Amino acid sequence: MPKSKRAKVVHTSKTQKKGKELTLRIYANIQECVDQYPYLYVFSVHNMRNNYLKDVRAKLSDSRFFYGKTKVMALALTNLSTSTNHTTLSALPPHLSGEVGLLFSPNPPTTILPHFEAYHPSSYARTGTPASRTFTLPSGTLYTRGGEIPIEDDVPLQHSVEPHLRKLGMPTRLDKGKVVLDEAFEVVREGEVLGAGQAGILKLFGVAMAEFGVIVKCVWEKETGNVKVFEENREVENIEQMEVEV
């Protein structure tokens, strides 16, 4: 029996790559924003978490964010510095490396810097992150917060979790339906780089050792052409328009 022409298989997993189209759109949007906004910030993200970055975007709804595609952002700013009178934009691309982005905003540094300094939500540390402190589980019955809060405010771990703890490298056992340790167990020491098992244990016991943060690296002011460079949100250098033109 011949195959029906209607029975054509379409793979929903197939999507067209945006590639050059996306690059050109980002490039054009950056050029438009240079004309539209009075301030352009280069920022870096510490302990990147998508949900926290979305919160930052929502709180600065009058601004425009670009994150990722650092080569495209650098190329757009470099070309603008040579094709327009905004020559000091050429001072920004050297700062576009790592987990960085651009923020176009109507708000001056006196508003943006305090906003980022006040927003540092905690998060669970991932594999490869240095531990911010030592964490040790006490001997005896294990509780859900691992001794981080008083026992009377906590509840014992469910017995079903015990096999998972052993897979993570903990010498646990069951005693009358309760998960116990025969002796104290040091999960991680301060400064030690977390392995997958250690990160899993910390998350299981609700221990957050990572802190999300947005740090301003520099800001360009369109009216004056000045570029101010920051370290940990503190100004360390001021590049003026005339210095770049000489």
N, C-alpha and C positions, 0 to 999 in steps of 0.2 A: 504494500500500500504506500503510495507516495506521501512524502511529508507535507503537511499543511503549511502554506506560506504564512498563516496566522500564528503558527506555533514557533515564533521566533524567540529565542532565549536572550534576554537582556540582563546583563550582570549589573546589579545595582551598586556593586562595589567599585565600578569603573567611574572615575571622575576625571574631568579635564584639568590638567595642571594649569594654574593661573600664570606661573612663571613670569615672563616678560610683562604681561599685562598688569600684574600686581605691582611689579617694580616701577613701571611707568606711572601708575596711579599714585603710589607713595611719593615718588619724585615730584609729581605735579602738585600734590597736596601740601608738601613741605614748602614749595615755592609760593603757593597761595597764602600759607600761614605766615610767612615772613612779612608779607605786605599787610596782613590783617591784624597781627598781634604786636604789642609794643615790647614784649619781653620773651626771650627764648632761653630756656634752661636745659642744660645737659645734666641728667641725673643717673645715678646708679642704684641698683636694688640689691639689698642684702637679704639673704635667705628668701629668695623669690617664692611667693605663693600667689597663684592666680586670683583666689578669692579676695585677698587683701589688696592686690593691685586694682581690682574692680571697685573696691570701697574707696580707694584714693581717687579713681576716675570720677566716681559718683559725687564725691564731696567737692571736686573741682570741675563741676559741670560746665563752667564758663570757659574752660581751657581745652586745649587739644593735645592728646598724647600720641606719641609714636614710639613703639617699643620693638626691638629686634631690627633686622635688616640694617645693621650698622654701616655696611659698605654703601648701601643706597643713600642713607642719611648723610654720610660724609661726602659722597659725590655731589649730592644736591647742594649742600652748603658751600662746597669748594667752587662749584660752577657759579653760584649766585655771587660769591665774593669777587669773581673776576668779570661777571657780566653786568653787575649793578654797582651802585655806589656804596653798597654795604660791604666794604672791603674787610672789615674786622671779623666777618663770619669765618674767615680762613683760620682763625684761632680756635675754633670749636672742634673740627674733625680729629685733632690729636687726642681729644678726650673721649672719643667714641670707640671704646674697646671694652670687651667683657659684657656683663649684663647691664646695659645702659639704654637710655632712651632720650627722646626730646619732649619737652613740655613747652608749648606755646601758650602764653597766658596774658591776660590784661592786668594781672596782679604783680606788684613789685616784690623784690626780695624780702622786704619787711613784713609781708603777708605770707609768702610761700615758705620761707625758712622756718618760722615758728610752727606752721601747720605740719610740716614733715617731722620736726623735732618732737612734736607731741604725739605722733602716731607710731607706736612700736608694739604691736600685738605679738603675743607669744605664740609659738608653734612647735610641733614635734620635730626634733632634729632628725635629719636623714643620714644615711650611710655616707661616711667620709667627712662628717662635720666634727670638729673638735668639741669635746664635752666642756660645758661651761662650769661644771662642778662635779664633785664625786657623789655617786649615788650607790648606797649599799642597802640591800634588803635584810631586815633583821631575821634572826632565827625564830622558829616556831611557826604558828599558823600565819599564812600569808593573807593580807587584806588587799582590797582593790587599789588602794593608794600606796601600798608598800611602805607604811610607816611615815608618810608625809603629813598625815593628820592624825589626831588622837584616835585610838581604837574605838572608843565609844561613839565616835562620829563616822565610823567606817563599817564596812561589811566584809566578811570573808570571801575570798575568791571562790567561784563555782568550781566544783570538782572536775567538770568537763574541760576546764582550761589546762589541767595538769599535763596531759600529753604534749600539748603545744609548748608549754614551758620547757619541757625536757628537750624538745626539738631545737629550742633556742639556746640550749646549753646550760640550763639550770638544773642542779641536782635535787629536784623536788621529789616528793612521794605523797601518796594518799594515806591519811590516818583517820579512820572513822568518817570518811566522806569529806575531810578537809585537806586542803593543799598545805603541806608543811615543808620547812627547811630545817635540817638538823643543826645547821650552823649558819651564821651570817654569810651572805653572798654579795661580794662587791661586783656590781654590774659594770661600772666604769669609773676611772679616775679623772680628775680635772685635767684638761688638756689632751687627753687621749683621743685619738681619732676613732670615731664610732664605726664598728662593723655592723653587718646586717642584723645579726642576732641581738646585739646591744641596743640598736635603734628600735627593734621590735619590742624588746622588754620595756624600754622607757615609755614607749607609746602605750603599751598594755597597762602600765601602772599610772598613766596620766601625768608623766613627768615631761614638761615642755622645756627644752634647753635651747631652742632657736628663737631668735627675735627678728621679725620682719622690720625692714626699715628702708626708707627712701632718702638718699643722700645727694644733695645738690653739688655737682662738680664745678659748674661755672654758669654764668648768666650773661647774655648779650642784651644790651638795651638799644633799641632801634633809633631812638631820638638822638642819642649822643654817639652811638657806635662803640661805646666802651664795653669791654669784656672783663668781668670780675671772676677770678678763680678762687674756689673754696676747697678747704680740707675739713671734713667732718662738719660741714655747714658753717665754717668760719672763713672769712675772706683772707686770702694770703697773697693775692696779686691783682693788680688793676691794669689792664691793657687798654690804652686810650687810642682813639681813632688816628691821631697824628703819628703815633709810634709805628703803626702798621703801614701807613702810606709812605713813610720815608724810605 
